[in-house]
C-alpha cells in the first residue's frame, strides 16, 4: 500500500463530531469526485473513489447526515485525472433523486440559484466552510476525493487534482486561510493541480485534515532524512578536508626534499625519504634555523598531520597562522634551491 493510500485509510476512519463538519466533508468530497446525471427528469449524483474504505466512509457519512440511502457499486473512475489502473477496482457512490439528491446538491452548494434559476457552481460553497473546523473537514473530504502525495522517503509532494479552475483557485485560497500554509496551482492537461512541495506545509496539512499517525510517520522520515543528510555532509566535508591536508603535506615534503637535495648535492637514495633520521635529511636540513628545522622534522615524522596538529606539537605550541608562516619560509627556501639548480 502506498503512503497516500495509508493516509486515506486513516482518514476514512475519522468521523466528524459536528453536523456542520459532516456536511463540509461531504461537500469537499463531492466537489471533486461528484458528477450529476439526469435520471427521470431529475438529477442523480455519482461519485467515484479507488478506495473501498473511502466509499464506505462517505456512504455512512451521507446517510447519517441526510437520512437517506446510498448505493455502492464498482465501475470506471469518474474522478478528474484518473485513468483507472489495471487490476484495481474503482468504487462509486450513487444517490438517486428519490434519496434526496437535489437536497444534497443544494446543501453542498453544487447547485445554486441566480435570478430565480438553478445553476451548477464550480467553486467552493462558502457557507459550508465558515468555521475553522469545517474548513478542516472540507479539506479532508477534498483529499479523500482527489488528493495524493508521494512517499516522503522519495520526495515531498502533495496535490489535489481538480477539473475546474474556479475550484482549484478556491481550494488554494482555503489552504492559505490556515496559518503559515500555502499552495500553488498549475495546469495539467485539462485539469488544474493544487500542490505543495514544502515538507513543513505537507506535514501541517496532514495534521489539519486529521491524519495524525501519518503526520508522525512523515515527521519521523523527515527527521531521519535530515540527520542522514547532515551526516553525509559532515563525512563529505571531512573527506575533503583530509584530501586537502594530504595534498598540502605532500607539497610541503617536496619543499623539504628540494632544500635537502640542494644542501647535499644529491638525490635521496631508496628508503631515505621515509626515514627522518637518514643522512639525506640530517645533512640536508642541518643548516636550517631552529624553528624551521623543528617544523620540518615534525612534517617528516607526521606526514598526514594538519598544520594545526603540527603547531600543537611544537615546544611551545603555536597556532595555525604561526606554523603557516614557518612553512612559507621553507617554501621560499625550496624555490631558491630549485632556482639555483636550473
C-alpha positions in Angstrom: 0.0 0.0 0.0 1.3 3.4 -0.9 1.8 6.2 1.6 -1.0 8.1 0.0 -3.3 5.1 0.4 -2.3 4.7 4.0 -3.3 8.3 4.7 -6.7 7.8 3.1 -7.3 4.7 5.0 -6.6 6.6 8.2 -8.8 9.5 7.2 -11.6 7.1 6.3 -11.8 6.1 10.0 -12.2 9.8 11.1 -15.8 10.6 12.0 -16.7 14.4 12.2 -18.1 15.2 15.6 -20.4 18.0 14.5 -23.1 18.1 11.9 -21.6 21.1 10.1 -18.3 19.3 9.7 -20.1 16.2 8.3 -21.7 18.4 5.7 -18.4 20.2 4.9 -16.6 16.9 4.4 -19.3 15.5 2.1 -19.2 18.8 0.2 -15.5 18.6 -0.3 -15.7 15.0 -1.5 -18.5 15.7 -3.9 -16.9 18.9 -5.2 -14.0 17.0 -6.7 -15.4 13.4 -7.2 -19.1 14.1 -7.8 -20.9 14.3 -11.1 -24.5 14.8 -11.9 -26.6 12.7 -14.2 -30.2 13.1 -15.4 -32.5 10.4 -14.1 -36.2 10.5 -14.7 -36.3 14.2 -15.2 -34.2 15.0 -12.1 -30.6 14.7 -11.1 -28.7 11.8 -9.6 -25.3 12.1 -8.0 -22.4 9.7 -8.9 -19.0 9.9 -7.2 -16.1 7.6 -7.5 -13.1 6.5 -5.5 -10.4 3.9 -5.8 -10.7 3.0 -2.1 -13.4 0.7 -0.7 -12.8 2.2 2.8 -13.4 5.7 1.4 -16.6 4.7 -0.4 -18.0 3.0 2.8 -17.0 6.1 4.8 -19.0 8.5 2.7 -21.9 6.1 2.4 -22.2 6.2 6.2 -21.5 9.9 6.4 -24.1 10.9 3.8 -26.7 8.5 5.2 -26.1 9.8 8.7 -26.5 13.4 7.7 -29.3 13.3 5.1 -31.1 10.2 6.4 -31.3 8.6 3.0 -29.9 5.5 1.3 -26.7 5.5 -0.7 -25.9 2.7 -3.2 -22.3 1.4 -3.8 -21.1 -0.2 -6.9 -17.9 -0.9 -8.9 -17.1 0.6 -12.3 -14.9 3.0 -14.2 -13.5 6.0 -12.4 -15.1 9.4 -12.8 -12.5 11.3 -10.7 -10.6 14.1 -12.5 -7.1 13.0 -13.6 -7.8 9.3 -13.1 -7.5 6.9 -16.0 -8.2 3.8 -13.9 -5.4 1.4 -13.0 -5.4 -2.1 -14.3 -6.1 -4.7 -11.7 -7.6 -2.1 -9.2 -11.3 -1.7 -8.6 -12.9 1.7 -8.6 -15.9 2.2 -6.3 -18.7 4.6 -7.0 -21.4 6.1 -4.9 -24.9 6.5 -6.4 -27.5 8.8 -4.9 -30.8 8.7 -6.8 -33.4 11.6 -7.0 -35.6 9.6 -4.6 -32.8 9.6 -2.0 -32.6 13.4 -1.7 -30.0 14.0 -4.4 -31.4 17.6 -5.0 -31.2 18.4 -1.3 -27.6 17.2 -1.2 -26.7 19.3 -4.3 -28.2 22.4 -2.8 -26.8 22.0 0.7 -23.3 21.3 -0.5 -23.5 24.2 -2.9 -23.1 22.2 -6.1 -26.4 23.8 -7.3 -27.2 27.4 -6.6 -29.9 29.8 -7.5 -29.3 33.0 -9.5 -32.2 35.3 -10.7 -34.7 32.5 -9.9 -32.9 29.8 -11.9 -30.7 26.9 -10.8 -27.1 26.7 -12.0 -24.2 24.5 -11.3 -21.4 26.1 -9.2 -17.7 25.5 -10.0 -16.2 26.8 -6.8 -16.3 26.1 -3.1 -19.6 26.9 -1.4 -18.5 29.4 1.2 -21.4 28.8 3.7 -20.1 25.3 4.4 -16.6 26.5 5.3 -17.3 29.4 7.6 -15.6 27.9 10.7 -12.1 26.5 11.1 -13.4 23.1 12.0 -15.5 23.0 8.8 -12.5 24.1 6.7 -10.5 21.2 8.1 -13.3 18.8 7.3 -13.8 20.2 3.8 -10.1 19.8 3.1 -10.2 16.2 4.4 -13.1 15.5 2.0 -11.1 17.0 -0.8 -8.0 14.9 0.0 -10.1 11.7 0.2 -11.6 12.6 -3.2 -8.7 13.9 -5.3 -5.7 14.2 -3.1 -2.5 12.2 -3.5 1.0 12.5 -2.0 4.4 11.0 -2.7 6.2 8.7 -0.4 8.2 11.0 1.9 11.2 8.6 1.7 11.4 9.6 -2.0 10.3 13.2 -2.0 7.9 15.8 -0.8 4.8 16.4 -2.9 1.1 16.7 -2.1 -1.5 17.6 -4.7 -5.2 17.9 -5.4 -6.4 17.3 -9.0 -9.4 19.4 -10.0 -11.3 19.6 -13.2 -12.5 23.2 -12.7 -10.2 26.2 -12.5 -12.5 28.0 -10.0 -12.5 25.0 -7.7 -8.7 24.9 -7.8 -8.4 28.7 -7.0 -10.9 28.4 -4.2 -9.1 25.4 -2.7 -5.8 27.4 -2.9 -7.5 30.2 -1.0 -8.9 27.8 1.5 -5.5 26.3 2.2 -4.0 29.7 2.5 -6.5 30.6 5.2 -4.6 28.4 7.7 -1.7 29.9 9.5 1.7 29.5 7.7 0.3 27.4 5.0 0.1 28.0 1.2 -0.2 26.1 -2.0 0.3 26.7 -5.7 -1.8 26.0 -8.8 -0.7 24.6 -12.1 -2.5 23.4 -15.3 -2.0 19.8 -16.2 -3.7 18.8 -19.4 -7.4 19.6 -19.0 -7.1 19.6 -15.2 -5.9 22.0 -12.5 -3.5 20.8 -9.8 -3.3 22.5 -6.4 0.0 21.3 -4.9 2.7 21.9 -2.3 6.3 20.7 -2.1 7.5 22.2 1.1 7.8 19.4 3.8 6.5 21.7 6.6 3.4 22.6 4.6 2.7 18.9 3.9 3.2 17.9 7.5 0.8 20.7 8.7 -1.8 19.7 6.1 -1.7 16.1 7.3 -2.3 17.4 10.8 -5.1 19.7 9.7 -7.1 17.0 8.0 -6.8 14.6 10.9 -4.1 12.2 9.6 -2.2 12.2 12.9 -0.5 8.9 12.5 0.6 9.7 9.0 1.9 13.1 10.2 4.0 11.4 12.9 5.4 8.9 10.4 6.0 11.7 7.9 7.9 13.7 10.5 9.9 10.7 11.6 11.0 10.0 8.0 11.7 13.7 7.5 13.9 13.9 10.7 15.8 10.7 9.7 16.4 12.1 6.2 17.7 15.3 7.7 20.0 13.5 10.0 21.3 11.3 7.2 21.8 14.3 5.0 23.7 16.1 7.8 25.9 13.1 8.5 26.7 12.7 4.8 27.5 16.4 4.6 29.9 16.1 7.6 31.5 13.0 6.1 32.0 14.6 2.7 33.4 17.7 4.4 35.8 15.6 6.5 36.9 13.6 3.4 37.5 16.9 1.5 39.5 18.2 4.5 41.6 15.1 4.7 42.3 15.2 0.9 43.4 18.9 1.2 45.6 18.0 4.2 47.3 15.2 2.5 47.8 17.2 -0.7 49.3 20.1 1.3 51.5 17.6 3.3 52.9 16.1 0.1 53.7 19.6 -1.2 55.4 20.6 2.0 57.6 17.4 1.9 58.6 18.2 -1.6 59.8 21.6 -0.4 61.9 19.9 2.2 63.3 17.4 -0.4 64.3 20.3 -2.6 66.1 22.0 0.3 67.9 18.8 1.3 68.9 18.0 -2.2 70.4 21.4 -2.7 72.3 21.1 0.6 73.7 17.6 0.0 74.1 18.0 -3.7 72.4 14.7 -4.4 69.0 13.0 -4.8 67.8 10.8 -1.9 68.6 7.0 -2.1 66.0 4.3 -1.8 64.3 4.4 1.7 65.8 7.7 2.7 62.7 9.8 2.1 60.7 7.8 4.6 63.3 7.8 7.3 63.6 11.2 9.0 67.0 10.1 10.6 68.6 9.2 7.3 71.7 11.0 6.2 69.8 12.7 3.4 67.6 14.6 5.9 70.1 15.1 8.8 72.7 16.6 6.4 70.2 18.3 4.1 68.3 20.1 6.9 71.2 20.8 9.3 71.7 24.5 8.4 68.0 25.4 8.8 67.2 27.9 11.6 66.0 26.0 14.8 62.3 27.0 14.4 62.2 25.9 10.7 64.1 22.7 11.4 61.7 21.8 14.2 58.7 22.3 11.9 60.4 20.4 9.0 61.1 17.3 11.2 57.6 17.3 12.6 56.3 17.2 9.0 58.7 14.3 8.3 57.6 12.4 11.4 53.9 13.2 10.9 53.3 13.0 7.1 49.5 13.1 7.5 49.1 15.7 10.2 47.5 19.1 9.5 49.2 22.4 10.1 47.2 22.9 13.3 48.3 19.5 14.6 51.9 20.3 13.8 51.7 23.6 15.5 50.3 22.0 18.6 53.2 19.5 18.7 55.8 22.3 18.8 57.5 23.4 22.0 56.0 25.7 22.9 52.8 25.1 20.8 51.9 27.7 18.2 48.7 28.5 16.3 48.0 27.7 12.7 48.9 31.2 11.5 52.4 30.9 13.1 53.2 27.5 11.7 51.9 28.6 8.3 54.5 31.4 8.3 57.3 28.9 9.0 56.3 26.7 6.1 56.0 29.8 3.9 59.7 30.4 4.7 60.5 26.8 3.9 58.7 27.1 0.6 60.8 30.2 -0.2 64.0 28.3 0.6 62.8 25.5 -1.7 62.1 27.8 -4.5 65.5 29.4 -4.2 67.1 26.0 -4.2 65.2 25.0 -7.3 66.2 28.3 -8.9 69.9 27.6 -8.2 69.5 24.1 -9.8 68.1 25.5 -13.0 
